[in-house]
Amino acid sequence: MNSIQHWQADNQSALDRRLSWLREQPSKTLFFEPSGVHFISVKKIENLVQLALLEQTSLSTQLLQSQFDLTDPLNLLSPYTQAMMLSLLWHPTPQRIYLAGFGGGRIPLVLHHFFPTARVECSEIDPTLVEVAKNFFGVELDDRLQVRIQDGRSDLAAQETTYDIIAIDVVLGTGYMPYSLATREFYQLCKRRLSASGVVTVNLLQPDPFYADRVKTLQGVFDWVGLVPLAGGNAVAIATDGEGFSPEEIRDRAESLQAKLGFSFPLSERSGDFIAPPQLQEHLPELSSAQLLCDDSIPGGYFQSLPAFNTVFSLVDPKLPCPCGSGRLFERCHGGG
């Protein structure tokens, strides 16, 4: 056993210890509190722990934010999180990774474990979610796994380094995705923050009326854009100015990486869902009429899925970034009265 394997064994033991109290809990709601524009809900259902963001007026959500299995906490259960790990096919030994959107911290935790020399930097606008990740999802922050409470675009713009992988996973409980994290100008910022042959991966929703526009915008900035549409409604885009791979090369690389690292989740299976650029138009005919999303031209109806801000439970800290994704403080945006 080499030094990396020793560290990983110790890290897994520490993770198991942090989660031991949860294994003793019956199936129940472990946490339910208002935070920002959501109710944050954490439930245990047998060995599953699930995080959801509920809209405050309807107590509903369009998607599950995070989940994991207490018997195998390093296994990514959500197909979209598995698909986002396909970005590793371009950088199988990443040194710096950036993630906008922390949620339950599932992807950061797994990257931190399997890549002990990598630095994983994250941004998240809701500090309560970070505490939930630490208390219920086994996350422990250190000098290689850090979270900044900041709007993702503003935070990325403030960094002076480059990243091998930039992952964008910011979706509110209503399915709303901040406009400022979807525009041509934002992806141009990502491009400037990428290392040579770096990749951007983005969690998208196929039912989103702006789905094709989001893909078109990525195509307007990057030379190569592939897509992984998933049965549950998510789709993961991967974009790069580096080398593009054929579907066969993607499957071969995924199988090789799966065998080398021993992931519990089926990375090679997700690679079979990959649609390379030549087939994108066939998968998404709307691309031919889609529009580029730009900072100065917000399409009509974009904010219809934005959750309510002025409920009796709304507890957005005025000094924190506005959940709409504008990059401004809440008190200077939707909290300004």
C-alpha positions as CSV (number, residue, x, y, z in Angstrom):
1,M,0.0,0.0,0.0
2,N,1.5,3.3,-1.1
3,S,1.2,6.7,0.7
4,I,-1.9,7.7,-1.3
5,Q,-3.6,4.5,-0.5
6,H,-2.8,4.9,3.2
7,W,-4.3,8.4,3.1
8,Q,-7.4,7.2,1.4
9,A,-7.9,4.3,3.9
10,D,-7.5,6.8,6.8
11,N,-9.8,9.2,5.1
12,Q,-12.5,6.6,4.6
13,S,-12.2,5.5,8.2
14,A,-12.6,9.1,9.4
15,L,-15.6,9.5,7.1
16,D,-17.2,6.4,8.5
17,R,-16.7,7.7,12.0
18,R,-18.3,11.0,11.2
19,L,-21.4,9.2,9.8
20,S,-21.6,6.5,12.6
21,W,-24.3,8.4,14.6
22,L,-26.5,8.6,11.5
23,R,-26.5,4.8,11.0
24,E,-28.1,4.5,14.5
25,Q,-31.0,6.9,13.6
26,P,-34.4,5.5,12.5
27,S,-35.9,6.6,9.3
28,K,-37.2,10.1,9.9
29,T,-36.7,13.8,9.1
30,L,-33.4,14.8,10.5
31,F,-33.5,18.5,9.7
32,F,-36.1,20.9,8.5
33,E,-35.5,24.7,8.7
34,P,-36.1,27.8,6.7
35,S,-33.0,29.2,5.1
36,G,-33.0,31.9,2.4
37,V,-35.8,31.3,0.0
38,H,-36.1,27.6,0.8
39,F,-37.0,25.1,3.5
40,I,-34.0,22.8,3.8
41,S,-35.1,19.3,4.4
42,V,-32.8,16.3,5.3
43,K,-34.5,12.9,5.6
44,K,-33.2,9.5,6.4
45,I,-35.0,6.6,4.6
46,E,-33.4,3.4,5.8
47,N,-29.8,3.7,4.6
48,L,-30.4,6.7,2.3
49,V,-29.9,10.3,3.4
50,Q,-31.5,12.9,1.2
51,L,-31.3,16.7,0.9
52,A,-34.1,18.7,-0.7
53,L,-34.8,22.4,-1.1
54,L,-38.5,23.1,-0.7
55,E,-40.2,26.2,-2.1
56,Q,-41.6,28.1,0.9
57,T,-45.1,28.8,-0.3
58,S,-45.9,25.4,-1.8
59,L,-43.5,23.1,0.2
60,S,-42.7,21.5,-3.1
61,T,-39.5,20.9,-5.0
62,Q,-38.7,20.1,-8.6
63,L,-35.6,17.9,-7.8
64,L,-33.6,16.2,-5.1
65,Q,-30.5,18.2,-4.3
66,S,-28.2,15.5,-2.8
67,Q,-28.4,11.9,-1.6
68,F,-26.1,9.2,-0.4
69,D,-26.1,5.6,0.9
70,L,-24.7,5.2,4.5
71,T,-23.3,1.8,3.5
72,D,-21.2,3.3,0.7
73,P,-20.8,7.1,1.2
74,L,-18.3,7.5,-1.6
75,N,-20.8,6.1,-4.1
76,L,-22.4,8.9,-6.2
77,L,-26.1,7.8,-6.5
78,S,-27.5,10.6,-8.7
79,P,-26.9,9.9,-12.4
80,Y,-26.2,13.6,-13.1
81,T,-23.4,13.7,-10.5
82,Q,-21.9,10.5,-12.1
83,A,-22.1,12.2,-15.5
84,M,-20.4,15.4,-14.2
85,M,-17.4,13.1,-13.2
86,L,-16.9,12.4,-16.9
87,S,-15.0,15.7,-17.0
88,L,-12.2,13.6,-15.5
89,L,-11.7,11.9,-18.9
90,W,-10.0,15.1,-20.0
91,H,-8.0,15.5,-16.8
92,P,-7.6,12.1,-15.0
93,T,-5.2,13.7,-12.5
94,P,-6.6,17.1,-11.8
95,Q,-4.7,19.5,-9.6
96,R,-7.2,22.4,-9.2
97,I,-11.0,22.0,-9.4
98,Y,-13.7,24.7,-9.1
99,L,-17.3,24.0,-8.3
100,A,-20.1,26.7,-8.3
101,G,-22.8,25.3,-6.0
102,F,-22.0,23.1,-3.0
103,G,-25.4,21.6,-1.9
104,G,-24.7,18.5,0.1
105,G,-21.1,18.4,-1.0
106,R,-21.3,15.0,-2.7
107,I,-19.0,15.8,-5.7
108,P,-16.5,17.8,-3.7
109,L,-16.3,15.0,-1.1
110,V,-15.7,12.3,-3.7
111,L,-13.1,14.4,-5.6
112,H,-11.3,15.2,-2.4
113,H,-11.0,11.5,-1.6
114,F,-10.0,10.0,-4.9
115,F,-7.5,12.8,-5.8
116,P,-5.4,13.5,-2.7
117,T,-3.1,16.0,-4.5
118,A,-6.0,18.1,-5.9
119,R,-7.3,21.3,-4.5
120,V,-11.1,21.6,-4.6
121,E,-12.6,25.1,-4.3
122,C,-16.3,25.7,-4.1
123,S,-18.7,28.6,-3.9
124,E,-22.1,28.5,-2.2
125,I,-24.5,31.4,-1.4
126,D,-26.3,29.7,1.6
127,P,-24.0,29.0,4.6
128,T,-26.7,26.8,6.1
129,L,-26.2,24.3,3.3
130,V,-22.5,24.1,4.1
131,E,-23.4,23.3,7.7
132,V,-25.9,20.7,6.6
133,A,-23.2,19.1,4.4
134,K,-20.8,18.9,7.4
135,N,-23.4,17.7,9.9
136,F,-25.3,15.2,7.8
137,F,-23.2,14.3,4.7
138,G,-19.9,13.7,6.3
139,V,-18.1,16.6,4.7
140,E,-15.0,17.9,6.5
141,L,-13.3,21.0,5.1
142,D,-9.5,21.3,5.1
143,D,-6.8,23.1,3.2
144,R,-7.6,21.1,0.0
145,L,-11.4,21.3,0.3
146,Q,-12.7,24.8,0.8
147,V,-16.0,26.7,0.4
148,R,-16.4,30.4,0.0
149,I,-19.8,32.0,0.8
150,Q,-20.1,33.9,-2.4
151,D,-21.9,34.1,-5.7
152,G,-20.2,31.7,-8.1
153,R,-19.6,34.2,-10.9
154,S,-18.2,36.9,-8.6
155,D,-16.1,34.4,-6.8
156,L,-14.6,32.8,-10.0
157,A,-13.9,36.3,-11.4
158,A,-11.9,37.1,-8.2
159,Q,-9.6,34.1,-8.6
160,E,-6.2,34.6,-10.2
161,T,-5.4,31.0,-10.8
162,T,-6.6,28.5,-13.4
163,Y,-8.5,25.2,-13.0
164,D,-8.4,21.9,-14.8
165,I,-12.2,21.4,-14.2
166,I,-14.9,24.0,-13.6
167,A,-18.2,22.5,-12.6
168,I,-21.5,24.6,-12.5
169,D,-24.2,23.0,-10.4
170,V,-26.5,25.7,-9.3
171,V,-30.2,24.9,-9.4
172,L,-32.8,26.2,-6.9
173,G,-35.6,24.0,-5.6
174,T,-38.0,25.4,-8.2
175,G,-35.6,24.5,-11.0
176,Y,-34.5,28.1,-11.4
177,M,-30.9,28.5,-12.7
178,P,-29.2,31.9,-12.2
179,Y,-29.0,33.8,-15.4
180,S,-25.6,35.2,-14.6
181,L,-24.2,31.6,-14.6
182,A,-25.6,30.8,-18.1
183,T,-24.5,33.6,-20.3
184,R,-21.9,34.0,-23.0
185,E,-19.9,36.4,-20.8
186,F,-19.9,34.0,-17.9
187,Y,-18.6,31.1,-20.1
188,Q,-16.0,33.5,-21.5
189,L,-14.9,34.0,-17.8
190,C,-14.8,30.3,-17.3
191,K,-12.7,30.0,-20.4
192,R,-10.2,32.5,-19.1
193,R,-10.0,30.5,-15.8
194,L,-9.3,27.2,-17.4
195,S,-5.9,25.5,-17.7
196,A,-4.7,24.3,-21.1
197,S,-7.2,21.6,-22.3
198,G,-9.4,22.4,-19.2
199,V,-13.1,21.5,-19.2
200,V,-16.3,23.1,-18.0
201,T,-19.2,20.8,-17.0
202,V,-22.7,22.1,-16.4
203,N,-25.8,20.5,-14.8
204,L,-28.8,21.3,-17.0
205,L,-32.5,20.4,-16.9
206,Q,-34.1,19.0,-20.1
207,P,-37.6,20.3,-19.3
208,D,-36.2,23.8,-18.9
209,P,-37.6,26.0,-21.7
210,F,-34.1,27.5,-22.2
211,Y,-32.4,24.2,-22.4
212,A,-31.4,24.5,-26.1
213,D,-30.3,28.2,-25.5
214,R,-28.0,27.1,-22.7
215,V,-26.3,24.5,-25.0
216,K,-26.2,27.0,-27.9
217,T,-24.5,29.5,-25.6
218,L,-21.8,27.0,-24.7
219,Q,-21.3,26.2,-28.3
220,G,-20.8,29.9,-29.0
221,V,-17.8,30.0,-26.6
222,F,-16.1,26.6,-26.7
223,D,-14.8,24.7,-29.7
224,W,-16.2,21.3,-28.5
225,V,-19.4,20.7,-26.6
226,G,-20.8,17.3,-25.7
227,L,-23.9,16.3,-23.8
228,V,-25.1,13.6,-21.5
229,P,-28.9,13.5,-21.4
230,L,-30.3,11.4,-18.6
231,A,-33.6,9.6,-18.0
232,G,-34.4,11.6,-14.8
233,G,-34.6,14.9,-16.7
234,N,-31.1,16.2,-16.1
235,A,-28.5,16.7,-18.8
236,V,-24.8,17.3,-18.3
237,A,-22.8,19.4,-20.8
238,I,-19.1,19.2,-21.1
239,A,-17.3,21.9,-23.0
240,T,-13.6,22.5,-23.9
241,D,-11.2,24.2,-26.3
242,G,-9.0,21.1,-25.9
243,E,-9.2,17.8,-27.6
244,G,-12.6,16.3,-28.4
245,F,-13.2,12.6,-28.1
246,S,-15.4,10.2,-30.1
247,P,-18.1,8.2,-28.2
248,E,-15.8,5.2,-28.4
249,E,-12.8,7.1,-27.0
250,I,-15.1,8.4,-24.2
251,R,-16.2,4.8,-23.3
252,D,-12.7,3.5,-23.4
253,R,-11.3,6.3,-21.2
254,A,-14.2,5.9,-18.7
255,E,-13.7,2.2,-18.4
256,S,-9.9,2.7,-17.8
257,L,-10.5,5.4,-15.2
258,Q,-13.2,3.3,-13.5
259,A,-10.8,0.3,-13.3
260,K,-7.9,2.4,-12.0
261,L,-9.7,4.3,-9.3
262,G,-12.3,1.8,-8.3
263,F,-15.3,4.1,-8.3
264,S,-18.5,2.5,-6.8
265,F,-20.6,4.4,-9.3
266,P,-20.9,3.4,-12.9
267,L,-18.8,6.0,-14.7
268,S,-18.4,3.7,-17.7
269,E,-22.2,3.3,-17.9
270,R,-22.7,7.1,-17.9
271,S,-20.2,7.3,-20.8
272,G,-22.6,5.3,-22.9
273,D,-25.1,8.1,-22.6
274,F,-22.7,10.6,-24.1
275,I,-23.6,12.6,-27.3
276,A,-20.7,14.0,-29.1
277,P,-20.9,17.2,-31.2
278,P,-21.8,15.7,-34.6
279,Q,-25.0,14.1,-33.0
280,L,-26.1,17.1,-30.9
281,Q,-28.3,18.6,-33.6
282,E,-30.1,15.3,-34.0
283,H,-30.7,15.0,-30.2
284,L,-31.7,18.7,-29.9
285,P,-33.3,20.0,-33.1
286,E,-34.1,23.2,-31.3
287,L,-30.4,24.2,-31.5
288,S,-30.9,25.5,-35.0
289,S,-33.3,28.2,-33.7
290,A,-31.9,28.7,-30.2
291,Q,-30.5,32.0,-29.1
292,L,-27.3,32.9,-27.3
293,L,-27.9,34.0,-23.7
294,C,-26.1,37.3,-23.1
295,D,-25.7,39.6,-20.1
296,D,-27.5,42.5,-21.7
297,S,-30.5,40.6,-23.3
298,I,-32.4,38.5,-20.8
299,P,-35.2,36.6,-22.7
300,G,-38.8,37.1,-21.7
301,G,-40.1,34.6,-19.1
302,Y,-36.7,33.7,-17.8
303,F,-37.5,34.6,-14.2
304,Q,-40.8,32.8,-14.0
305,S,-39.3,29.9,-12.0
306,L,-37.6,32.2,-9.5
307,P,-38.9,31.3,-6.0
308,A,-40.8,33.8,-3.9
309,F,-38.6,36.1,-1.8
310,N,-41.1,37.7,0.5
311,T,-42.7,34.9,2.4
312,V,-43.4,34.8,6.1
313,F,-40.4,32.4,6.4
314,S,-38.0,34.2,4.1
315,L,-34.8,34.5,6.0
316,V,-32.3,35.7,3.4
317,D,-29.4,37.4,5.1
318,P,-29.3,40.9,3.6
319,K,-25.5,40.7,3.5
320,L,-25.4,37.5,1.6
321,P,-25.6,37.2,-2.3
322,C,-29.1,37.3,-3.7
323,P,-30.4,33.9,-4.6
324,C,-31.5,35.2,-8.1
325,G,-27.8,35.0,-9.1
326,S,-27.3,38.7,-9.9
327,G,-24.1,38.8,-7.9
328,R,-25.4,41.7,-5.8
329,L,-26.1,41.5,-2.1
330,F,-29.7,40.6,-1.2
331,E,-30.2,44.0,0.4
332,R,-29.3,45.6,-2.9
333,C,-31.3,43.3,-5.1
334,H,-34.6,41.5,-4.3
335,G,-34.3,42.4,-0.6
336,G,-34.2,46.1,-1.3
337,G,-37.9,46.5,-0.8
